[in-house]
């Protein structure tokens, strides 16, 4: 059983990593997206070092300063220092640059966590629905019911029910994505379970959980990685929408969404408050989508033949 069951996955997996990275390295779009995404991750990790001032520090004397304006900051010991506000300040005198830098942390955490949660839960139910025939109908009808509700409305309802907070937003963003992962995994399992190596494992009396873990699940990894990138990008956008509407992350925690929400009333006079977090948000989502497209092209055998 071991030799027969492991031949197909291992044979494909042994050649895949080196070839995948080599093909991705030839794509300018993927290299650009990967570089931008790596830069955003670095900014998020080094926010305490890169930030010039605490993102929640209020300075009424420096309200609505334009980018590059000189502002005076008072330290805890009473001394005053002059510095340049690279991205200007908002209506409370908070430094937009520092808030945008720290906002990258929350947005990336929400995106990665929501993708991980939705993929983990969707993988489990997708394996069950695709392999256990008598559970297929029940699981998929529940998933169809969840998909019938628009994702953003479901997220708003969940946040309103449980209250604003980072954990709540992650769950609210992840739940609408679970049915899509379930449908993807189920469609893969329906074809994989008919493969000769799976039928051989069944004939030898291998327990169902072991068949799913050793023979079925490894063949769903590549499509799930691609799906996870798109979920991550969409989750960052949904978090920004929720924060923009004032029902996502609390205002005391800077995110790109609530920074733009606080600046919308003064957009015509001081567009910089919305412009800079909007640029960071757009670049991050674009980079993740480009990397996802590259992964799809390199992991799909049909696309590999065209490259």
N, C-alpha and C positions, 0 to 999 in steps of 0.2 A: 504493500500500500504506500509506503513512504516514497519509494523510488518513483512509482507511477504518479503519485499525487504531486510531487515536488518538481517533476521534470519541466512542465510547461511554465510555471511562474518563475522558477529560478533561471531558466534559459533566457527568458526575455529580460528579467531584471538585471542579470549579470552584465549585459551590454548597454543597458539603458542610461545609467548616470553619465558616463563619459560622453556618449553620443548626444545626449540631451543638452548638456552644457555647451558642447561644441557647436551644435546647431543654433542654440540661443545666442551664442557669442557672435554669430554671423548676422544677426538681425539688429540693425541700428535702432529700431524702435524699442526693442526689448532692452538693449543696453542703456538707452536714454531713460526708459521707465525704471529700470533697476537702479540707475544712478540717482534719480530724483527720490525714489523711495528710500534708498540708503541714506540720503541726505536728511530726509524728514525724520527717519529713525534716530539718526545721530543728533539732530536738533532736540528731539524729545528727550533723549537720554541726558544731554548736556544742558538742559534748560536752566538749572541753578547756576551753571557757570556762564552761559551765554546771556542770561537775563541781566539787565542793567539795574533793575530795581524790583522790589516785590510786586507781583501783578495786581495785588489788591490794595496797594498803597494809594491813598487819596490825597490829592493836592489841589484844593479849590483855587489857588492862585494860578494854576497852570491848566485851566480848563480849555478844551477845544483848541489846542495848539496845532498848527499845521506841521507836516513832516519837516524835520530839520531845525525846528525852532529851538532856541535856547530856553531852558527852564531851570529854576532854582529848587533844589531839593534840600530839605532839612533832615539831618541825621538825628539819631536818638540822643546824642550828646549836645545837641543844640547848634552844631556847626552847619553851615550852608555851603553847598557845592553847586556849581553850574555845569550842566551837561546838555547835550543835544538830544532831543526827542526824535529819533530816526524815523519813526512812523507816526509821530504826533501823539496827542493825548485825546481822551474822550471827554464826555460832558462832566465827569467827576474828577478830572485831572489825572486819571490813571494812564500809565505808559502803555500805549497800544502795542509797541514792540514786545515788551515783556509778556503781555497778555497773550499775544499770538504765539510766542515761543512756548509758553506753558500750556496753551490750548492744544498744541500738537500732541501732548501726552494723552489727554483725555480722549481726543478723537481717535488716535491709533489704538488705545486700549479698548475702546468700544468696538472698533472695527474687528480687531483680532479676536477679542473675547466672544463677540456675537457669532463670528464665523466658526470658531471652535465649538461653541455650544450647539449651534444648529447642525453642524456636520456630525458631531458625536451622536446627538439624539436621532437625527435623520438616518444615519448609518444603521443604527440598531433597528429602528422600525422598518427601514427599507429591506434589510436582510431578512427580517421575520416575514414581512409581507411577500417578498419574492420567493422565499423557499418553503415556507409553511403554507400550503395551499388553503387550508380551511380558515386561516387568519387573514388572508389577503383581502377579502371583501370588506371585513370590518375595519381594518386599519386604513384602507384607501378611502372608505366613505368618510371617516373622520378627517382625513387629510383634505378631501374635497370640500368638506364643510369649512375648514379653516381657510382654504384658498378662496372660498367664495367671498370672504370679507377682505376689502382692500387693505393692503399691508399697513399703510400709514394710519388708517382709521383704527385698526386693531392695536397698533402700537400706542396711539393716543389713549384708547380705552384702557389698556393695561397700566399705563403710567398714571392715569387719572384714578384708577382703582387702588393701586398700591402706593402712590405718592412718588414724588420726584426723588431721584437718587441715582448714583452710578450703576449699582447692581440692578435696579429696576429698569433703567434704560437698556442695559445689555440684554436682559430677558425680553423686554418688550420689542426690541429690534430683532432678536434671534427667532422668536416664535413664528412670525410670518414666513421666515425662510425655511423652516423645517419641512413643510410639505413638498417643497421643490426638491430638497435633498432626498426625501423619501421616494419620490417618483423616479428620480435619476437612479438611485441605488436599486430600486425594485426592477426597473427595466433592464439593468445590467445583470441582476441575479437570475431573471427569467431565462436569459440566454446561457449564462454560465452554468446553471444547474443541469443543462442538457449536455454538457461537455463530457467526453469519455472518461477523463480522470475523476470527475465528480461521481459519475455513475459507477466507476470501479470502487471508489471509496464507499459508496452506499452498499454495493454488493459484498464488500468485505466486512460490513457491520460497523463501520465507523460511526460514533455518536454524532448527532446533528450539530451540536455546538462546535465540535472539533472540525467537522466539514466546513462550517461557515468561517471559522477562524483561519484554517490552514489552506483551504482551497478556493473559497469564494471571495472572502473579503480582500485578500491581496490584489485581486484583479479589478477591484473597484477603486483602488487608491489614486491612480492617475486622473480619472475624471473628477474625483472628489477634490483633488488639489486645485484643479482648474475652477471648479464650482466655488471653492472656498475663497479664491481671490475676488470673484465677482460679488460674493456675499459680503466680504470685507469692505469693498468699495461702496456698495449700496448701504451698508450699515453706517458708515461714516456720514453719508448724505442724510440718512434718516435721523441720525442723532443731531445733526445740524438743524434739520427742520424742526424737530421737537424742541430743541433749545431756542431756536428762533421764535417759536410760538410761545415760549415761556413755560413749557410743561416738561422740559427735559432735565438736564443737569442744573442744580441750583445756581443762581446768579453769582454767588460768592466764589464759585469754581470757574475759572475762565475756560471757555470752549469757543471754537470758531463760530458756532451757531449763536450763542448768547452775546458774543462781542458784536456780531452784525445786528442782532436784535436791538441792542442798546444804542446803535448808531443810526437806525433807520429813520428816526424822527428828524434827524439833522443831516440827512443824506445829501440834500442839495447844497447845503452850506459847508459841510465837512465830510466829503465823500471818503476820505482816507480811513475813517473808522470802519467802514464796510469793505473798502477795496482790498486792504492788505490781508485780513483773514479770508476773504473770498478767493484771493489768488492762491494762498496756501491750500485751501480746501480743494480748489479746482485742480491744482497740480498733483496733489496727493491722490485724488480719485482717478485722474488721468493716468498716473504712473502705475497704479494697481491694475487698472483695466488693460494697459499695454502689456504688463507682465503676464496677466492672465491669458491674453490672446497669444502671447509667445509660448506659454506653457501648453496651451491647447494645440498649437501648430506642431510643437515638437513631440508631444506625448501621443498624439493621434497617428497611428500607423498609416492611415490614408493620406494624411497631410505630409508625413515625412517623405513619401515617395515624390512629392511635388517640389520639395525643397532642394 
